[in-house]
Amino acid sequence: MATAGPLGPAVARGPSPGAVLAIQRRLDAFMAAATPTYHTPEGDAQVATPFRMRGGFPANEGSVVQPSDTGLRDVAKSVGLTTGEVTFIQTGRATPKQVQRLTQGLIDMGHLSSGGGGVALDARIRRMMFDHGIGMDCAGYVRQAFIASHPDASSAQWRAPANENLSGLTSRGFVRLRMADAQPGDIIVLKPPTSSDYGHTLIVRDVRTATDGDRERLQGVTDLTSGELAISSSPRLRVFELDSSWGSGGKADAGGVQRMTWCEDQVSGQWMFVVSDDVHGETRSLYNHDVEGVYRLAGRP
């Protein structure tokens, strides 16, 4: 059982294998809900929800992007969304269902650009969402994913969704653990890299010592740097599957809702991430942030 302390217990057993599988299934289902299929005259396309946070994007996310309200309120009304719900969507705190309803409404009302220029259908839907300020931020995603994956977690004390930044969790029903104790279903809170930056929040889908299969996959990724090769070859390599809505740098096609694989070289302390065979990188720490803490509900294994 996990018990409170400055950095949590020396050892946290973690959930049983059956509980882990249940948590993972629920996390998968929540991510699928936030990556819905949209219906267009050109066919169907599955699109992950873009990144969006209150006020557009901070300085470290590129130029501030303000949403277009052209026709948006009429579309929202036509699909039964209130003005307040639209504001919630544009501040990154709405439910996947609300995001889907508004996006599908925009498509149905002719707001999707044509396919001129050879831009793929899913990319155009994502661009339309981005331009109208439709998306989720990390805290909005992680809070909902945690609730979805722990349906019996009544002891968690949440702030109002619009104000929930997942800070101060030790005073709201959670215990703080070390990264070494992270298990599926735990929340990871990352510190801001600088005083002018934002922190980040994640939920753990899986964590394990690297298997032979993990190493083969990593070493088969195209164009690894020498640093990435060194990390992937480490004798002490830990693999994390982490879900969130990731920062986008102010770009429609970057970040947003996705599962990223992060690998920690426990010898050097360096990290690498892999999104796909041609999207990967090396960082000094997890997402170039220091870890503030790993959080699990008090009383849970």
C-alpha positions in Angstrom: 0.0 0.0 0.0 1.3 3.5 -0.8 1.7 5.8 2.2 2.4 9.5 2.4 5.9 10.9 2.9 8.2 13.6 1.5 8.6 11.6 -1.7 6.2 8.8 -1.0 7.1 5.3 0.3 10.4 3.5 -0.2 8.5 0.8 -2.1 5.1 0.9 -3.7 3.8 -2.4 -4.8 1.5 -1.2 -7.5 -1.8 -2.6 -8.8 -2.3 -6.3 -9.5 -1.9 -7.6 -13.1 -5.6 -7.8 -13.5 -6.0 -4.2 -12.2 -3.3 -3.0 -14.6 -5.1 -4.6 -17.6 -8.4 -2.9 -16.6 -6.7 0.5 -16.2 -5.0 0.1 -19.6 -8.2 -0.9 -21.3 -9.9 2.2 -19.9 -7.1 4.5 -20.9 -7.2 3.0 -24.4 -10.9 3.7 -24.6 -10.5 7.3 -23.4 -7.8 7.9 -26.0 -10.0 6.4 -28.7 -12.8 8.8 -27.6 -10.4 11.7 -28.0 -9.3 10.4 -31.4 -12.8 10.0 -33.0 -13.8 9.3 -36.6 -15.3 12.2 -38.5 -17.7 11.9 -41.4 -17.2 14.1 -44.5 -18.5 14.1 -48.1 -15.0 12.8 -49.0 -15.1 9.9 -46.6 -14.3 9.2 -43.0 -11.1 10.2 -41.2 -9.9 9.5 -37.7 -8.3 12.6 -36.1 -6.6 13.1 -32.8 -7.8 16.2 -30.9 -5.2 19.1 -31.2 -3.5 20.8 -28.3 -5.3 23.9 -27.0 -5.0 25.9 -23.8 -6.6 28.9 -22.3 -5.7 32.2 -24.1 -4.3 30.4 -27.2 -0.6 29.5 -26.7 2.0 30.8 -24.3 5.3 32.4 -25.4 7.0 29.1 -25.4 4.4 27.6 -27.7 5.0 30.0 -30.6 2.9 32.9 -31.6 -0.4 33.3 -29.9 -3.2 31.7 -31.9 -6.7 33.1 -31.3 -9.7 31.1 -32.4 -11.9 32.0 -35.3 -15.5 32.6 -34.3 -16.7 32.9 -37.8 -20.0 30.9 -37.8 -18.8 28.9 -34.8 -21.6 30.0 -32.5 -24.3 29.2 -35.0 -22.8 25.7 -35.5 -22.6 25.2 -31.8 -26.2 26.1 -31.4 -27.2 23.8 -34.2 -25.6 20.8 -32.4 -27.0 21.7 -29.0 -23.8 23.2 -27.4 -24.1 26.3 -25.2 -21.9 29.4 -25.4 -20.3 28.2 -22.1 -19.5 24.8 -23.6 -17.9 26.4 -26.6 -15.7 28.5 -24.3 -14.8 25.3 -22.4 -13.8 23.7 -25.7 -11.6 26.7 -26.6 -9.8 26.6 -23.3 -8.9 23.0 -23.6 -11.1 21.6 -20.9 -14.1 20.1 -22.7 -15.0 16.4 -22.9 -14.1 14.4 -26.0 -17.8 14.1 -26.9 -18.2 17.9 -26.8 -15.1 18.3 -29.0 -16.4 15.7 -31.5 -19.9 17.3 -31.6 -18.6 20.8 -32.4 -16.0 19.5 -35.0 -18.6 17.3 -36.8 -21.0 20.3 -36.8 -18.4 22.5 -38.5 -17.8 19.8 -41.1 -21.6 19.3 -41.7 -22.0 23.1 -42.1 -19.3 23.3 -44.8 -16.4 24.8 -42.8 -13.9 22.1 -44.0 -11.5 23.3 -46.7 -11.4 21.5 -50.0 -8.8 19.0 -50.9 -6.9 21.4 -53.3 -3.1 21.2 -53.0 -3.1 17.5 -52.1 -3.5 18.1 -48.3 -4.8 14.9 -46.7 -8.4 14.8 -45.3 -7.3 14.2 -41.7 -4.8 17.1 -41.9 -7.5 19.4 -43.1 -9.9 18.4 -40.3 -7.1 19.0 -37.8 -6.4 22.4 -39.3 -10.0 23.4 -39.1 -10.2 22.4 -35.5 -7.0 24.3 -34.7 -8.1 27.4 -36.5 -11.4 27.4 -34.5 -9.6 26.9 -31.2 -10.9 23.4 -30.7 -8.6 21.1 -28.6 -7.5 19.9 -25.2 -4.7 20.8 -22.9 -2.6 18.4 -20.8 -4.4 18.9 -17.5 -7.8 18.7 -19.2 -6.9 15.4 -20.8 -5.1 13.8 -17.8 -7.8 14.6 -15.3 -10.5 13.1 -17.5 -8.3 10.1 -18.4 -7.6 9.4 -14.7 -11.3 9.5 -13.9 -12.1 7.3 -16.8 -9.4 4.7 -15.8 -10.3 4.7 -12.1 -14.2 4.7 -12.1 -14.2 4.0 -8.4 -11.9 6.8 -7.4 -14.4 8.7 -5.3 -11.8 9.8 -2.8 -10.0 12.1 -5.4 -10.8 15.8 -4.7 -10.9 17.8 -7.9 -11.1 21.5 -8.5 -13.6 22.8 -11.0 -12.5 21.5 -14.5 -11.8 25.0 -15.8 -9.4 25.6 -12.9 -7.8 22.1 -12.5 -4.1 22.3 -13.1 -3.3 19.1 -11.1 -1.2 20.9 -8.5 -1.3 20.3 -4.8 -2.5 16.7 -5.2 -1.1 15.5 -1.9 -3.8 17.6 -0.2 -6.5 16.2 -2.4 -6.5 12.5 -1.8 -3.2 11.5 -3.5 0.2 10.4 -2.3 3.4 11.4 -3.9 5.8 8.7 -5.2 9.2 8.5 -6.9 9.6 7.9 -10.6 11.0 4.5 -9.7 7.5 3.6 -8.3 5.4 4.8 -11.3 2.8 2.3 -12.4 -0.1 2.3 -14.9 -2.8 4.8 -14.0 -0.5 7.1 -12.0 -0.3 10.9 -12.8 3.1 12.4 -13.5 3.4 16.2 -12.9 6.4 17.9 -14.5 7.9 21.2 -13.4 8.1 24.3 -15.7 11.5 24.3 -17.3 11.9 28.1 -16.5 9.9 30.6 -14.6 8.3 31.8 -17.8 7.2 28.4 -19.0 4.4 26.0 -18.1 4.7 22.6 -16.5 3.1 19.5 -18.0 1.0 16.6 -16.8 0.9 13.0 -18.0 -0.8 9.7 -17.2 1.1 6.4 -17.3 -0.3 3.8 -19.6 2.6 1.3 -19.1 6.1 1.2 -17.5 8.5 -1.6 -17.8 12.1 -2.7 -18.0 13.0 -2.7 -21.7 12.3 -6.1 -23.4 14.2 -7.5 -26.3 11.3 -6.5 -28.4 11.5 -2.9 -27.1 15.2 -2.8 -28.0 14.7 -4.2 -31.5 12.0 -1.6 -32.1 14.2 1.3 -30.9 17.2 0.2 -32.9 15.1 -0.2 -36.0 13.9 3.4 -35.9 15.3 5.3 -38.9 18.2 7.8 -38.5 18.9 7.5 -34.8 21.5 9.9 -33.6 24.6 8.6 -31.7 23.0 9.7 -28.5 19.7 7.9 -29.2 21.7 4.7 -30.2 23.5 4.9 -26.9 20.3 5.2 -24.9 18.6 2.4 -26.8 21.6 0.1 -26.1 21.8 0.9 -22.3 21.9 -2.1 -20.1 19.4 -0.4 -17.8 16.7 1.0 -20.0 13.2 1.7 -18.7 10.2 2.2 -21.1 7.2 4.4 -20.4 4.1 4.7 -22.4 2.6 8.1 -21.5 -0.7 9.6 -22.6 -1.5 13.4 -22.7 -2.3 16.2 -24.9 1.2 17.4 -25.8 2.3 20.9 -26.7 2.3 21.8 -30.4 4.6 24.8 -30.7 1.7 26.7 -32.2 1.4 24.2 -35.1 -1.8 22.4 -36.1 -0.1 19.2 -37.1 2.0 18.8 -34.0 1.4 17.6 -30.5 -2.2 17.1 -29.2 -3.7 13.9 -28.0 -1.3 11.0 -28.4 0.6 8.3 -26.6 4.3 8.7 -26.6 7.0 6.1 -25.8 9.7 7.5 -23.5 12.9 5.6 -22.7 15.0 6.4 -19.7 18.7 5.4 -19.7 19.1 4.8 -16.0 22.9 4.8 -16.3 23.3 8.3 -18.0 20.0 9.8 -16.9 19.3 10.7 -20.5 15.9 10.2 -22.2 14.6 9.6 -25.7 11.1 9.6 -27.1 9.6 7.8 -30.1 6.3 8.7 -31.7 6.9 6.9 -34.9 9.8 5.5 -36.9 10.6 9.0 -38.3 9.5 11.1 -35.3 11.9 10.7 -32.3 14.5 12.6 -30.3 16.8 12.8 -27.3 16.2 15.0 -24.3 18.1 15.7 -21.1 15.1 14.7 -19.0 11.5 13.6 -19.5 10.1 16.1 -22.0 13.0 18.4 -21.0 11.2 19.0 -17.6 12.2 18.0 -14.1 9.7 15.7 -12.4 7.7 17.3 -9.6 6.2 14.0 -8.6 4.3 10.9 -9.4 0.8 10.7 -7.9 -1.5 7.8 -6.9 -4.7 7.8 -4.9 -4.0 7.3 -1.2 -4.7 3.7 0.0 -4.1 2.2 -3.4 -1.3 -0.4 -3.9 
